[in-house]
């Protein structure tokens, strides 16, 4: 059983920074891919930042240049460093994982969301102006 646990959410002022963490367990090897997704009230969930099997990353256009995703394989942990936050960045951030090979920006897609093995419980991020 694959499990993911997020942490690090909170309230910040516009322009501030926040780092989210996601710990994954249940995989027998490191052949899996992970990503961060968010959902604001009244909006559909969207891919934010993902890490492919080869370590390459992909970002949503709205966060590119402000967010950085990284992975510590030894700790089975995915991080999301968020900088220069805006109110539009607010929402529930969730991490997800899927077994197999991943490449390009596929994990950012809605289709990829449907194929995820497991999701974390989500961590709330609020940004005040």
C-alpha positions as CSV (number, residue, x, y, z in Angstrom):
1,X,0.0,0.0,0.0
2,X,1.5,3.3,-1.1
3,X,1.1,6.2,1.3
4,X,2.0,9.9,1.1
5,X,2.1,12.5,3.7
6,X,2.4,16.2,3.1
7,X,3.5,18.9,5.4
8,X,4.6,22.5,5.4
9,X,1.4,24.4,4.5
10,X,0.4,27.6,6.2
11,X,-0.4,31.2,5.8
12,X,2.0,33.7,4.3
13,X,1.9,37.2,2.9
14,X,2.2,37.9,-0.8
15,X,5.8,37.8,-1.8
16,X,6.7,35.3,0.9
17,X,8.0,31.8,0.7
18,X,7.0,28.4,1.8
19,X,8.5,24.9,1.5
20,X,6.3,21.8,1.3
21,X,7.4,18.3,2.0
22,X,5.9,14.9,0.9
23,X,7.1,11.6,2.2
24,X,6.1,8.5,0.3
25,X,6.2,4.9,1.5
26,X,5.1,1.5,0.1
27,X,7.2,1.2,-3.0
28,X,9.6,-1.6,-3.2
29,X,12.1,0.3,-5.4
30,X,12.7,3.8,-6.7
31,X,11.0,3.3,-10.0
32,X,8.2,5.8,-9.4
33,X,7.4,9.4,-10.2
34,X,6.0,12.1,-8.0
35,X,4.4,15.4,-8.4
36,X,2.7,18.3,-6.7
37,X,-0.8,19.4,-7.5
38,X,-3.1,22.1,-6.1
39,X,-6.7,22.9,-6.0
40,X,-8.2,26.3,-5.2
41,X,-11.8,26.8,-4.2
42,X,-14.1,26.6,-7.2
43,X,-11.3,25.5,-9.5
44,X,-10.2,22.1,-10.8
45,X,-7.0,20.5,-9.5
46,X,-3.9,21.3,-11.6
47,X,-0.4,20.0,-11.9
48,X,2.1,22.3,-10.3
49,X,5.5,20.7,-10.4
50,X,6.7,17.2,-11.1
51,X,9.8,15.0,-11.1
52,X,10.4,12.4,-13.8
53,X,12.2,9.1,-13.5
54,X,15.4,10.6,-14.8
55,X,15.3,13.5,-12.4
56,X,14.1,16.1,-14.9
57,X,11.3,18.4,-13.8
58,X,8.3,20.1,-15.2
59,X,6.4,23.1,-14.0
60,X,3.1,24.8,-14.7
61,X,3.5,28.0,-16.6
62,X,1.9,29.9,-13.7
63,X,4.7,28.9,-11.3
64,X,7.7,28.5,-13.5
65,X,10.5,30.6,-12.2
66,X,9.0,30.9,-8.7
67,X,8.7,27.3,-7.6
68,X,11.3,24.6,-7.4
69,X,10.6,20.9,-7.0
70,X,13.3,18.6,-5.7
71,X,13.6,15.0,-4.6
72,X,15.6,13.3,-1.9
73,X,15.5,9.6,-3.0
74,X,17.3,8.4,0.1
75,X,14.5,9.9,2.3
76,X,11.7,9.1,-0.1
77,X,10.8,12.8,0.1
78,X,9.6,15.3,-2.4
79,X,9.9,19.0,-1.8
80,X,8.3,22.1,-3.2
81,X,10.0,25.4,-2.6
82,X,7.6,28.2,-3.3
83,X,8.8,31.8,-3.6
84,X,7.2,35.1,-4.4
85,X,3.8,33.7,-3.5
86,X,0.7,35.5,-4.7
87,X,-2.9,35.1,-3.6
88,X,-3.6,33.1,-6.7
89,X,-1.2,30.4,-5.4
90,X,-3.5,29.7,-2.5
91,X,-5.2,26.3,-2.3
92,X,-4.8,22.8,-1.1
93,X,-1.5,21.3,-2.2
94,X,-1.3,17.5,-2.6
95,X,1.5,15.2,-3.7
96,X,0.9,12.1,-5.6
97,X,3.0,9.1,-6.9
98,X,2.8,6.5,-9.6
99,X,4.9,3.5,-10.3
100,X,6.8,3.3,-13.6
101,X,8.7,5.5,-15.9
102,X,7.8,9.1,-16.4
103,X,9.1,11.7,-18.8
104,X,8.4,15.2,-20.1
105,X,5.5,17.1,-18.8
106,X,3.1,14.2,-18.7
107,X,2.7,14.2,-14.9
108,X,1.3,17.7,-15.1
109,X,-1.7,16.5,-17.1
110,X,-5.2,15.6,-15.9
111,X,-4.7,12.2,-17.4
112,X,-1.8,11.6,-15.2
113,X,-3.8,12.5,-12.2
114,X,-6.2,9.8,-12.9
115,X,-3.5,7.2,-13.0
116,X,-1.8,8.1,-9.7
117,X,-1.3,5.2,-7.3
118,X,-1.9,7.3,-4.3
119,X,-2.5,10.8,-3.0
120,X,-1.6,12.6,0.2
121,X,-4.1,14.2,2.4
122,X,-3.2,17.7,1.2
123,X,-1.8,20.7,3.0
124,X,-3.5,24.1,2.9
125,X,-1.6,27.2,1.6
126,X,-3.1,30.6,2.0
127,X,-1.6,33.8,0.7
128,X,-2.8,37.2,1.9
129,X,-2.3,40.4,-0.1
